[in-house]
Amino acid sequence: MNMEKMLTEAARLRQLPMTILETQLKRSKSKGPSYYDHVLTPREMADYILWLSTRFGHNPDYQFPEYDTLLLTGGTVAKTGAALMRRTNNILNFNEQIENLFMSPSETNFFSDNQSISANRFLRHMPAYWQSSDYFEVYYAFSGTCPIWFEDEEIALTPGSALLIPPGIPRALCCPSDDCVMYFYKIRSSTFTRIFREQLSNQNLMSLFFLHALERKSETAYLRFETSRDSTIETLLYAIFQEYVTNNTYSVQMINSLMNTFFVYLLQNYEQTATVSKNSKSHWKPEFAAMFSYIQEHYQSVTLEELSQVFHYSQRQIIRIIRNSTAKTFSQLLTQLRMEKAASLLSAKNVSVEKVAEEVGYSSLGSFYRVFVGYYGMPPGQWQKKNPV
């Protein structure tokens, strides 16, 4: 993968020309304005697709291309779309098929058997419609302003905005103008858990908030980050899209690796820009990231009293912030940090259990043993033998 070429291509996305399909969609606005004056229901969206096909399908000026990278996907959607364009099935059957796709989008609709992450771009000038899914999604705006509706909030993504949405969240989106370039990435829930959860949970405490929110334990509709059009972010996301489109040998593995890198880089560099949905129980503020970093750095000895003095919150407020952000108590959070560090020390080098206990903040070896056994289910010496370097 030529990263310099990827960087150049990603920069070009800010002025991406309209495709034939998008031009046709734009022209259709004047023919069916009622589809654009409100957010459509799944049934209305199915009607729109069929209306578009039957009205313009035989007009040479509105021909739908057989192949378009914007239509690349896997699963049921690809099969239904191909059949619709070729008109190989009874058109009356399509109404029910398409409505079902929009009514309850599932992983089987958008992924083929070997796919765990898909990448695509929102069609410009498509009407907005309500949808929810059983997979994770990442939206990224390369250019333009794209409105997104949730059940009780409307936001707008601008260039450099990255939005992460967990499963089960109703939302609607559109790219209403020629300059809107918005890419989106679907991630199987099992893939997110298997590939990213352990990796991220060991990075920093912000990742605990990230995972807690996206697993919807706090009923958070989205996490938003502002990346200031970071060239690394844009290159990573464009590289994922290119791997998905080319579908070469090892593309699936490459996509998983690139997406993992994207998440870690996003947290590492932009955690302090994070905002959450308006009515989320996890009321995140940028200064919380500094508090989490402080806890991470001083986990051996930090106390609530110390945090209160440094960050000017009451101890009760700090307890609530930690609970809302991580679903853990202050004590549980310190235990996790100490145990993960202890495990890392035990597996990374030939070190005594006594030394490890001292390094992670335990003055009593007995206390360290009790906590370690409670956390890992075995004594540290046994764990060390089972997890050599």
C-alpha positions as CSV (number, residue, x, y, z in Angstrom):
1,M,0.0,0.0,0.0
2,N,1.5,3.3,-1.1
3,M,0.7,5.7,1.7
4,E,1.9,8.8,-0.2
5,K,-0.6,7.9,-3.0
6,M,-3.3,7.2,-0.4
7,L,-2.7,10.6,1.2
8,T,-3.0,12.3,-2.2
9,E,-6.2,10.4,-3.0
10,A,-7.8,11.1,0.4
11,A,-7.1,14.8,-0.1
12,R,-9.0,14.7,-3.4
13,L,-12.1,13.5,-1.7
14,R,-12.8,17.0,-0.5
15,Q,-13.7,18.0,-4.1
16,L,-15.0,14.6,-5.4
17,P,-16.9,14.9,-8.7
18,M,-20.6,13.8,-8.7
19,T,-21.1,10.3,-10.2
20,I,-23.7,9.5,-12.8
21,L,-25.9,7.9,-10.2
22,E,-25.7,11.0,-7.9
23,T,-26.5,13.3,-10.8
24,Q,-29.6,11.2,-11.5
25,L,-30.6,11.4,-7.9
26,K,-30.2,15.2,-7.9
27,R,-32.3,15.5,-11.0
28,S,-35.0,13.3,-9.5
29,K,-35.6,15.9,-6.7
30,S,-37.7,18.1,-8.9
31,K,-39.8,15.1,-10.0
32,G,-40.6,13.8,-6.5
33,P,-40.2,16.7,-4.0
34,S,-42.4,14.9,-1.4
35,Y,-39.6,12.4,-0.8
36,Y,-37.3,15.2,0.3
37,D,-39.5,17.4,2.6
38,H,-39.2,15.1,5.7
39,V,-37.4,12.1,7.0
40,L,-38.8,9.0,5.4
41,T,-40.0,5.9,7.1
42,P,-38.6,2.5,5.8
43,R,-41.9,2.0,3.9
44,E,-41.6,5.4,2.3
45,M,-37.9,4.7,1.4
46,A,-38.9,1.5,-0.3
47,D,-41.6,3.3,-2.3
48,Y,-39.0,5.9,-3.3
49,I,-36.5,3.3,-4.6
50,L,-39.3,1.6,-6.6
51,W,-40.6,5.0,-7.8
52,L,-37.0,5.9,-8.9
53,S,-36.6,2.6,-10.7
54,T,-39.9,2.6,-12.5
55,R,-40.0,6.3,-13.4
56,F,-36.4,6.6,-14.7
57,G,-35.3,3.1,-15.3
58,H,-36.2,3.1,-19.0
59,N,-35.2,6.7,-19.7
60,P,-31.7,6.8,-21.3
61,D,-30.9,9.9,-19.4
62,Y,-31.5,8.1,-16.1
63,Q,-29.8,4.8,-16.7
64,F,-28.6,3.1,-13.5
65,P,-25.0,1.7,-14.0
66,E,-24.6,-2.0,-13.6
67,Y,-21.4,-1.4,-11.6
68,D,-20.8,1.5,-9.2
69,T,-18.5,1.5,-6.2
70,L,-21.2,3.3,-4.3
71,L,-23.3,0.2,-4.6
72,L,-20.7,-2.3,-3.4
73,T,-21.8,-4.2,-0.4
74,G,-22.4,-7.8,0.6
75,G,-25.3,-10.0,1.6
76,T,-29.0,-9.5,0.8
77,V,-28.7,-5.8,-0.2
78,A,-26.3,-6.6,-3.0
79,K,-28.5,-9.4,-4.4
80,T,-31.7,-7.3,-4.2
81,G,-30.0,-4.3,-5.8
82,A,-28.6,-6.3,-8.6
83,A,-31.9,-8.0,-9.3
84,L,-33.7,-4.6,-9.2
85,M,-31.3,-3.1,-11.8
86,R,-31.6,-6.1,-14.1
87,R,-35.3,-6.4,-13.4
88,T,-34.9,-10.2,-13.1
89,N,-37.7,-10.7,-10.6
90,N,-41.4,-9.7,-10.4
91,I,-41.4,-6.0,-9.6
92,L,-44.2,-6.4,-7.1
93,N,-42.0,-8.7,-5.0
94,F,-39.4,-6.0,-4.7
95,N,-41.6,-3.7,-2.7
96,E,-41.7,-6.2,0.2
97,Q,-38.1,-7.2,-0.2
98,I,-36.8,-3.6,-0.1
99,E,-39.1,-2.5,2.7
100,N,-37.8,-5.4,4.8
101,L,-34.2,-4.3,4.2
102,F,-34.9,-0.8,5.3
103,M,-37.2,-1.8,8.2
104,S,-34.6,-3.8,10.1
105,P,-31.1,-3.7,8.7
106,S,-29.1,-6.6,10.0
107,E,-25.6,-7.9,9.5
108,T,-26.7,-10.5,7.0
109,N,-28.1,-7.8,4.8
110,F,-24.8,-5.9,4.5
111,F,-22.0,-8.4,4.9
112,S,-21.0,-11.5,2.9
113,D,-19.9,-14.5,4.9
114,N,-16.2,-13.6,5.0
115,Q,-16.7,-9.9,5.7
116,S,-16.4,-8.3,9.1
117,I,-16.1,-4.6,8.1
118,S,-17.6,-2.9,5.1
119,A,-16.8,0.5,3.7
120,N,-18.8,2.8,1.5
121,R,-19.8,6.4,0.8
122,F,-23.2,8.0,1.2
123,L,-24.9,8.9,-2.0
124,R,-25.4,12.6,-2.4
125,H,-29.0,13.8,-2.9
126,M,-30.6,10.6,-1.5
127,P,-33.5,11.4,0.8
128,A,-33.0,10.9,4.6
129,Y,-34.8,7.9,6.1
130,W,-35.0,6.4,9.6
131,Q,-32.9,3.3,10.2
132,S,-31.3,1.4,13.0
133,S,-29.0,-1.7,12.8
134,D,-27.5,-4.5,14.8
135,Y,-23.9,-3.5,13.9
136,F,-21.5,-0.6,14.8
137,E,-21.0,2.2,12.4
138,V,-18.4,4.9,11.9
139,Y,-19.2,8.1,9.8
140,Y,-16.5,10.5,8.6
141,A,-17.1,13.8,6.8
142,F,-14.4,14.7,4.2
143,S,-16.3,17.8,3.0
144,G,-19.6,19.7,3.1
145,T,-22.2,19.7,5.9
146,C,-24.3,16.6,6.5
147,P,-27.3,16.7,8.9
148,I,-28.0,13.7,11.1
149,W,-31.2,13.2,13.0
150,F,-31.6,11.1,16.1
151,E,-34.9,10.6,18.1
152,D,-34.4,13.7,20.2
153,E,-31.5,15.6,18.6
154,E,-30.3,16.9,15.3
155,I,-26.6,17.5,14.6
156,A,-24.5,18.3,11.6
157,L,-21.2,16.7,10.7
158,T,-18.6,19.1,9.2
159,P,-15.2,18.3,7.6
160,G,-13.1,16.3,10.1
161,S,-16.0,15.1,12.2
162,A,-16.0,11.4,13.1
163,L,-19.1,9.8,14.5
164,L,-19.4,6.4,16.1
165,I,-22.8,4.9,16.5
166,P,-23.6,1.7,18.4
167,P,-26.2,-0.9,17.4
168,G,-29.9,-0.2,18.0
169,I,-29.8,3.6,17.6
170,P,-32.5,5.1,15.3
171,R,-31.0,7.8,13.1
172,A,-31.4,9.4,9.7
173,L,-28.8,11.1,7.5
174,C,-28.5,12.8,4.1
175,C,-25.8,14.5,2.0
176,P,-28.0,17.3,0.5
177,S,-25.4,19.1,-1.7
178,D,-22.8,18.4,-4.3
179,D,-19.9,19.2,-1.9
180,C,-21.0,16.6,0.8
181,V,-18.5,13.7,0.9
182,M,-19.3,11.3,3.7
183,Y,-17.9,7.9,4.2
184,F,-19.3,5.2,6.5
185,Y,-18.0,1.9,7.8
186,K,-20.1,-1.0,9.2
187,I,-18.5,-3.3,11.8
188,R,-20.0,-6.6,12.9
189,S,-20.7,-6.5,16.6
190,S,-18.8,-9.7,17.1
191,T,-15.8,-8.3,15.2
192,F,-15.8,-5.1,17.3
193,T,-15.8,-7.1,20.5
194,R,-13.2,-9.7,19.3
195,I,-10.7,-7.4,17.6
196,F,-11.1,-4.0,19.4
197,R,-12.3,-4.6,22.9
198,E,-9.2,-6.0,24.6
199,Q,-6.9,-3.9,22.5
200,L,-8.6,-0.7,23.4
201,S,-9.2,-1.5,27.1
202,N,-5.5,-1.6,27.7
203,Q,-4.7,1.7,26.1
204,N,-6.1,4.4,28.4
205,L,-9.1,5.1,30.6
206,M,-10.8,7.1,27.8
207,S,-11.2,3.8,26.0
208,L,-13.3,2.5,28.9
209,F,-15.7,5.4,28.4
210,F,-15.6,4.7,24.6
211,L,-16.5,1.0,25.1
212,H,-19.0,1.7,27.8
213,A,-20.8,4.2,25.7
214,L,-20.8,2.3,22.5
215,E,-22.0,-0.9,24.2
216,R,-25.0,1.2,25.1
217,K,-24.8,0.5,28.8
218,S,-25.2,4.3,29.2
219,E,-27.8,4.6,26.3
220,T,-25.4,6.8,24.4
221,A,-26.6,7.5,20.8
222,Y,-23.2,8.5,19.5
223,L,-19.6,9.5,20.2
224,R,-18.3,12.4,18.2
225,F,-14.7,13.4,17.7
226,E,-13.3,16.5,15.9
227,T,-10.1,15.6,14.1
228,S,-9.3,18.8,12.2
229,R,-9.0,16.9,9.0
230,D,-6.1,15.0,10.3
231,S,-4.2,13.5,7.3
232,T,-3.5,10.3,9.1
233,I,-7.2,9.8,9.9
234,E,-8.2,10.5,6.4
235,T,-5.5,8.2,4.9
236,L,-6.5,5.3,7.2
237,L,-10.2,5.6,6.3
238,Y,-9.5,6.0,2.6
239,A,-7.2,3.0,2.7
240,I,-9.9,0.9,4.4
241,F,-12.3,1.9,1.6
242,Q,-9.8,1.0,-1.1
243,E,-9.0,-2.4,0.4
244,Y,-12.8,-3.1,0.6
245,V,-13.3,-2.1,-3.1
246,T,-10.3,-4.0,-4.5
247,N,-11.0,-7.1,-2.3
248,N,-7.6,-8.6,-2.8
249,T,-6.0,-11.5,-1.0
250,Y,-5.7,-10.6,2.7
251,S,-8.0,-7.5,2.3
252,V,-10.2,-8.6,5.2
253,Q,-7.2,-8.9,7.5
254,M,-5.8,-5.6,6.2
255,I,-9.1,-3.8,6.8
256,N,-9.4,-5.2,10.4
257,S,-5.8,-4.0,11.1
258,L,-6.4,-0.6,9.6
259,M,-9.6,-0.1,11.5
260,N,-8.0,-1.1,14.7
261,T,-5.2,1.5,14.1
262,F,-7.9,4.1,13.3
263,F,-9.6,3.6,16.7
264,V,-6.3,3.6,18.7
265,Y,-5.1,6.7,16.8
266,L,-8.4,8.5,17.3
267,L,-8.3,7.9,21.1
268,Q,-4.6,8.7,21.4
269,N,-4.9,12.1,19.6
270,Y,-8.5,13.3,19.9
271,E,-10.0,11.9,23.1
272,Q,-10.2,15.5,24.5
273,T,-12.5,16.5,21.6
274,A,-15.0,13.7,22.4
275,T,-18.7,14.7,22.8
276,V,-21.7,12.4,23.4
277,S,-25.3,12.7,22.5
278,K,-27.3,15.3,24.3
279,N,-29.4,13.0,26.5
280,S,-26.6,10.4,27.2
281,K,-26.2,9.4,30.8
282,S,-22.5,9.7,30.2
283,H,-22.1,13.5,30.4
284,W,-18.7,13.8,29.0
285,K,-16.5,16.9,29.2
286,P,-13.1,17.4,27.7
287,E,-11.5,17.9,31.2
288,F,-12.6,14.4,32.1
289,A,-9.9,13.1,29.7
290,A,-7.3,14.9,31.8
291,M,-8.6,13.4,35.0
292,F,-8.5,9.9,33.4
293,S,-4.9,10.5,32.2
294,Y,-4.0,11.5,35.8
295,I,-5.5,8.4,37.2
296,Q,-3.7,6.3,34.6
297,E,-0.4,7.9,35.5
298,H,-0.8,7.7,39.3
299,Y,-2.8,4.5,39.6
300,Q,-0.4,3.1,42.3
301,S,-1.3,5.7,44.9
302,V,-4.0,8.1,43.7
303,T,-6.9,8.9,46.0
304,L,-10.3,10.6,45.6
305,E,-9.0,13.4,47.9
306,E,-6.1,14.0,45.6
307,L,-8.2,14.1,42.5
308,S,-10.6,16.5,44.2
309,Q,-7.8,18.9,45.0
310,V,-6.2,18.7,41.5
311,F,-9.4,18.9,39.4
312,H,-11.6,21.0,41.7
313,Y,-14.5,18.5,41.8
314,S,-16.0,17.2,45.0
315,Q,-15.2,13.5,45.8
316,R,-18.9,12.7,45.2
317,Q,-18.8,14.3,41.8
318,I,-15.7,12.4,40.9
319,I,-17.3,9.1,41.9
320,R,-20.3,9.9,39.7
321,I,-18.1,10.9,36.7
322,I,-16.1,7.7,36.9
323,R,-19.3,5.5,37.3
324,N,-21.1,7.2,34.4
325,S,-18.1,7.1,32.1
326,T,-16.8,3.6,32.8
327,A,-19.5,1.7,34.6
328,K,-17.0,1.1,37.4
329,T,-16.4,2.3,40.9
330,F,-13.2,4.2,41.7
331,S,-12.0,1.1,43.5
332,Q,-12.8,-1.2,40.7
333,L,-11.0,1.1,38.2
334,L,-7.8,1.2,40.3
335,T,-8.0,-2.6,40.7
336,Q,-8.3,-3.1,36.9
337,L,-5.3,-0.8,36.2
338,R,-3.1,-2.4,38.8
339,M,-4.0,-5.9,37.8
340,E,-3.5,-5.3,34.1
341,K,-0.1,-3.7,34.8
342,A,0.8,-6.6,37.1
343,A,-0.1,-9.1,34.4
344,S,2.0,-7.1,31.9
345,L,5.0,-7.1,34.2
346,L,4.7,-10.8,35.1
347,S,4.6,-11.8,31.4
348,A,7.0,-9.3,30.0
349,K,10.1,-10.1,32.1
350,N,11.6,-12.4,34.7
351,V,10.5,-10.5,37.8
352,S,9.6,-11.6,41.2
353,V,6.0,-11.4,42.5
354,E,7.2,-9.2,45.4
355,K,8.6,-6.7,43.0
356,V,5.5,-6.6,40.9
357,A,3.3,-6.1,43.9
358,E,5.5,-3.1,45.0
359,E,5.5,-1.6,41.5
360,V,1.7,-1.6,41.1
361,G,1.1,0.0,44.5
362,Y,0.6,-2.8,47.1
363,S,2.6,-2.5,50.3
364,S,1.4,-5.9,51.5
365,L,2.2,-9.0,49.4
366,G,-0.8,-10.8,51.0
367,S,-3.2,-8.0,49.8
368,F,-1.7,-8.3,46.3
369,Y,-2.2,-12.1,46.3
370,R,-5.8,-11.8,47.3
371,V,-6.7,-9.2,44.7
372,F,-4.8,-11.0,42.0
373,V,-6.5,-14.3,42.6
374,G,-9.9,-12.5,42.8
375,Y,-9.2,-10.8,39.5
376,Y,-7.6,-13.6,37.4
377,G,-8.8,-16.7,39.3
378,M,-5.2,-18.0,40.1
379,P,-2.1,-16.9,42.0
380,P,0.4,-14.6,40.2
381,G,3.0,-17.4,40.1
382,Q,0.7,-19.7,38.3
383,W,-0.5,-17.0,35.9
384,Q,3.2,-16.2,35.1
385,K,3.8,-19.9,34.2
386,K,0.7,-20.0,31.9
387,N,1.5,-16.7,30.2
388,P,5.3,-16.7,29.4
389,V,6.8,-14.1,27.1
